Amino acid sequence: MARFQTIKGMRDFLPKDAEKLRYVRNTAMEIARLYSFEEIITPVVEHYDLLTAKSGEEIKARMYSFEDLGGRKVALRPEFTASIARLMATSLRNEPKPLKLYSSGTLYRYDEPQFGRYREFWQSNFEIIGSNKPEADAEIIILTDHFMKKLGLSKYLFKIGHVGIMRGLLSQEGADDEQQNRIMQLLDAKRWKEALATSRDFGVSEKSIDVMKHILETKGEDPSKVLPRVEDQLRGCAGSLAATENLQEILGLCRKGGADFEVLVEAGFARGLEYYTGMIFEILVPEMNISIGGGGRYDKLVELFGGEPTPSVGVAHGLDRTALAMENQKAAPRIMKKTVSVIPVNEDAVPKALETALRLRKSGIAADVEVMRRTVSRALQDADRRKSAYALILGPKEIKEGKLTLRDLKEHKQYLISLDEAVRKLLQKK
Ligand code: HAM
């Protein structure tokens, strides 16, 4: 019996799964290039205090934390944003703004494993740092929509809100930051009754509790209908009104900027992470009941870590979940698999086969050389199993004539041609 298996919540990626994940990662990297983001790589292990400063109770409770051999309290990162804010307060402090930073890698949360929820998972993370303007928020939403479309996803929607709507009201009622955080945590967990009761305990008036109830019920697909309803309820609360206006402006810019996606505006929407100060959103795949990404504006985090006031906005896409959504929506990755199987007919042809494979690879063509000395028919069966597009067969006759047999395994045609001609043909068909 095998002695070892993966730890609960951890996964191996066998070739097919690794290929899917790589496709999603490569597409994220292409989005980073198209939107002019630069890549940065940060460590997996960070100070516990950095990661927990504004992560919110939920993530804090699920952190992989330990004392290292030097006696430091450290943790495996549960997200990228804290590390990026750390950089903005230190090494990148004096860089000209805006900075547009992209990262991708593994993250760790001790979540209960279930469909689409793992303890080690992948994100691609995009942050625009240094702008407080709505066009920065819009860019984050537009690039996320572009990413989803580029992957072939068609059924998803942006659930969107603004933390300033609820916080504006609570501030006006005298609730301090900590009290507001507690209420927002309860709202994030959908424990609405408790959130209202706690607000009451914190001294929020009955009139405002009533307004909160209305806000929690105010949602809909058309921002031009939902947001005026929110404004009606919040007359006299300047902070909340400014938040509503800001959200309207961001969504307007997305539309005018040419992005076309489904939205669900939720006035009482809250997210678990505590650093958000403005617009917040999640990308939902309704039929799977999971979010494949989330983000928002956080204007105070860099300052909290000792940096300059640095308004920022960003998003993280859950790559494992995005790959699951692609499978569910039959969005096949467009992976170009044009491997050529190079098959020597006998032992004498082996050196020529190795030489031919090297020549193909140097020309940028993926080549899989037969290393088991199987018969041609067995090797061809294997080429089929590996989904090679072509086979190059080398035997005494071919070698004598300075040629090779190129077999198109899909169209079942074959040609006796020179290596140069074969390379040209394969490159054309790429
Ligand atoms: P988040 O909503 O905590 O945001 O995570 C973003 C995405 O990561 C989720 O929507 C989900 O797809 C994926 N994810 C989270 N936990 C798991 C898990 N246990 N298993 C699989 N996938 C998971 C953040 O992390 C923020 N840092 C986003 C951000 C960037 N805000 C501003 N900038």
Boltz pocket constraint, residues with backbone or C-beta under 6 A from the ligand:
constraints:
  - pocket:
      binder: B
      contacts: [[A, 78], [A, 79], [A, 80], [A, 81], [A, 109], [A, 111], [A, 116], [A, 117], [A, 118], [A, 119], [A, 120], [A, 121], [A, 122], [A, 123], [A, 125], [A, 126], [A, 127], [A, 273], [A, 283], [A, 291], [A, 292], [A, 293], [A, 294], [A, 295], [A, 296], [A, 297], [A, 298], [A, 313], [A, 314], [A, 315], [A, 316], [A, 317], [A, 318], [A, 319], [A, 320], [A, 321]]
      max_distance: 6.0
